[in-house]
């Protein structure tokens, strides 16, 4: 499991943009289909490019969980995934929230950091975050 940090931005509405260099190594390549599901104070990204039997069934299951399907985009500086609007609100996130991002191949979990935690603290050494299993 790998860990990094991020935050919810403001571009007219809350938006979360994920564009780290490690995305392709985790299977998130341009054009890849990704299921984004809200969790309590966070988001869960699942790479769905393999073993999809029916897109319509995947879409229905995703919408029932108040999630969305996105594709990984290419941009001038590399690749990126962007989530905005209702999916962020369903996850209990808002502009300025500090986030921790856990990732491994095909899975990314984003969670809101507690307000009392200083964003500049080193997170990798904190054993509390190892308890957030996929």
C-alpha positions in Angstrom: 0.0 0.0 0.0 1.2 3.5 -0.9 0.1 6.8 0.6 0.1 10.5 -0.5 -1.9 13.6 0.3 -4.2 15.9 -1.6 -7.1 18.3 -1.1 -10.5 19.3 -2.5 -10.2 22.4 -4.8 -12.7 25.1 -5.7 -13.5 25.8 -9.4 -17.0 27.2 -9.0 -18.0 23.9 -7.3 -15.9 21.4 -5.2 -13.6 19.4 -7.4 -11.0 16.6 -6.7 -8.3 16.2 -9.3 -5.9 13.3 -9.1 -2.9 13.5 -11.5 0.2 11.9 -9.8 2.9 10.3 -11.8 2.1 6.9 -10.2 -1.4 6.6 -11.9 -0.2 4.5 -14.9 1.8 2.1 -12.7 -1.4 1.4 -10.8 -3.3 0.6 -14.0 -5.0 3.9 -14.4 -4.0 4.7 -18.0 -5.6 7.1 -20.5 -9.1 5.8 -21.5 -9.4 3.4 -18.6 -12.9 3.1 -17.1 -13.0 3.8 -13.4 -15.9 3.4 -10.9 -15.9 6.1 -8.3 -18.0 5.3 -5.2 -18.6 7.7 -2.2 -17.7 6.4 1.2 -18.1 8.1 4.6 -15.9 11.2 4.2 -14.1 9.8 1.2 -14.1 8.2 -2.3 -13.2 4.8 -3.6 -11.8 4.5 -7.1 -12.0 1.0 -8.7 -10.3 0.2 -12.1 -13.0 -1.5 -14.2 -11.2 -1.9 -17.5 -11.1 -5.7 -17.2 -13.8 -8.3 -16.8 -16.7 -6.0 -17.6 -19.6 -8.2 -18.7 -22.1 -5.5 -19.3 -21.5 -1.8 -19.1 -25.2 -1.2 -18.4 -25.1 -3.4 -15.3 -22.0 -1.7 -14.1 -23.5 1.7 -14.6 -26.7 0.7 -12.8 -24.8 -0.8 -9.8 -22.7 2.4 -9.7 -25.6 4.7 -9.7 -27.4 2.7 -7.0 -24.4 3.4 -4.8 -24.6 7.1 -5.7 -21.3 6.8 -7.6 -20.2 7.6 -11.1 -18.1 6.2 -13.9 -15.3 8.2 -15.3 -12.4 7.6 -17.7 -8.8 8.5 -17.1 -7.9 11.5 -19.3 -4.7 12.6 -21.0 -3.6 16.2 -20.4 -0.6 18.3 -21.3 1.2 17.4 -18.1 0.4 13.7 -18.0 -2.8 11.9 -17.1 -5.5 12.8 -14.6 -8.9 11.8 -13.1 -11.3 14.5 -12.0 -14.4 14.2 -9.8 -16.8 17.1 -9.1 -20.3 17.9 -8.0 -22.7 15.4 -6.4 -20.1 12.6 -6.0 -18.0 14.9 -3.8 -21.0 16.0 -1.8 -22.2 12.4 -1.4 -18.8 11.5 0.0 -19.1 14.3 2.7 -16.3 16.3 1.2 -16.0 20.0 0.7 -13.7 22.7 -0.6 -10.5 22.9 1.4 -10.8 19.4 3.0 -7.3 17.8 3.4 -7.2 14.2 2.1 -5.1 11.2 2.4 -4.8 9.0 -0.7 -4.0 5.2 -0.4 -3.4 3.3 -3.5 -2.4 0.0 -4.9 -2.9 -1.6 -8.3 -6.5 -1.0 -9.6 -7.7 0.7 -6.3 -7.5 4.2 -4.8 -9.1 5.2 -1.6 -9.4 8.8 -0.6 -10.3 9.8 2.9 -10.7 13.1 4.7 -8.1 13.9 7.3 -9.4 14.9 10.7 -9.5 18.6 11.1 -7.2 18.7 14.1 -4.4 16.9 12.1 -1.8 19.2 10.6 -1.5 18.6 6.8 2.3 19.1 6.9 2.9 16.2 9.3 4.5 13.0 7.7 1.7 10.6 7.1 3.6 7.5 6.1 5.1 7.1 9.6 1.6 7.3 11.2 0.4 3.8 12.0 -3.3 4.9 12.2 -3.5 5.1 8.4 -2.4 1.5 7.9 -5.7 0.5 9.4 -7.6 1.8 6.4 -7.7 -1.5 4.4 -9.1 -1.9 1.0 
